[in-house]
Amino acid sequence: MVGLTSPAPEQTKIKRHTVSDTDGTREGGLVFPIVFILGFVAAAIAHPDALTSFWVWFALLMMSVAVAVGVQKTVARLYGHEDEDDT
């Protein structure tokens, strides 16, 4: 059984995101559907046919994403979360 030695295991090249309670993704993920639903209701109240427009849906999604990212960054800053360097 000469030559059946396995090569040394290499480090994985895939870097996974470290989940943290202080990075704000939980709060940002919660805010997204809340803002989307509130915007949906506001658009329906403003004009009943508003929800048939592509641009209204686009604006609702972009508004929800922008608010969620803002909340995520604000919570991360409040908790003092620091991203790990990828170097």
N, C-alpha and C positions, 0 to 999 in steps of 0.2 A: 504494500500500500504506500509506495513511495510516490510523492508528487500530488497527493490529495489534500494538501493544506489549502485552506481557504485564504484569500487575500484579507488584509486588515480592513475592518469596516471603516468606511469613509464617513465623514460628517454629511448630514443631509444638506442639500443646497437650497431647500425650500425653507424660507423663514416664515413662521406663522405669527399672526398678530397676537400679542399678549393681552389677554382679557383682564381688565382692571375695573374695579368699582369706582375709580376716580376719573376715568377718561370721558365720562359724559355720554357715551353711546346709548346707554339705557334711557336716559332722560330725553335725548334727541329722538330716539325711536318712538318714545311715547308721545312726544309733541307732534310728530308728523301726522298721524291719523286725526288727532284732535283738531289741528289747524285745517286739515283737508275737509273734515266734516263741517266745521264752522263756516269755511269758505263756500262749501257746497250749499249749505242752508242759506247763507247770505246772498248767493247768486240766484237761488230759486225765489227768494223773497223779492229781490230787486227787479227781476223780470222772469216770468215763468218759462219763456223760451230761451233763456240764457244758456241753459245746460245743453242745448243742441249745437252750440258753437265749439269748434275745435280750439279757438283761441281762449275761450273761457276755461276749458279743461287744462290747456297748456299753462295758463296763468295760475290756476289752482295748484297744479303740481309743482310749478317753480316756486310759488309762494311757500308751499309746505316744505319743500327741500331747503329753501333759504332760511326759514325760521328754525327748522330742526338743526341745521348746521350751526346756526348762531347760538342756539341753546346748548348744543354739545360743546362748542368752544368755550362758552361762558362758564359752564359747569366744570369743565376741565381746568380752567384758569382759577376758579374759586377753590377747588380742591387741591390746587398746586400740582397737578399732574404734569409730568415731563415726558415727552416722547423719547424712546430709546434711539440712539444714533445707529444708522444702518452701516456704519463703516467698520 
